[in-house]
């Protein structure tokens, strides 16, 4: 797997990618989040310091409150849809079964009980409408907006 840059993503042909192709091309992308949305690689910027603080605080609270069977993590890829036109989201925070943590580079919705997104001015509609619908359709029972 190679490390992609923002320029690499912009040069990527606008053909639909499979999950494996997306992972091979962008699995180590370090310029923000690179999600796969309906087969297209989509780059979102890194979080603001304010949003990072909010997510860190939530993570600490959840880590202290959750039973050992569940674990809050950041930078975790969640497969929302396989085919057609696969979608992988990278929520700001994911609470998943502890037995899944560290076992793979992506998780399926069945092992996720909560996803949280820190809303920024540029992500209001995407977080409040698009992602809410995607997570619900995937069967993730809890969605928290900060």
Buried (B, 14 or more C-beta within 10 A) or exposed (E): EEEBEBEBBEEBEEEBBEBEBBBBBBBEBEBBBBBBBEBBBBBBEEBEEEBBEBBEEBBEEBEEEBEEEBBBBBEBBBBBBEEEEBBBBBBBBBBBBBEBBEEEEBBBBEBBBBBBBBBBEEBEEBBBEEBBEBBEEBEBEEBBBB
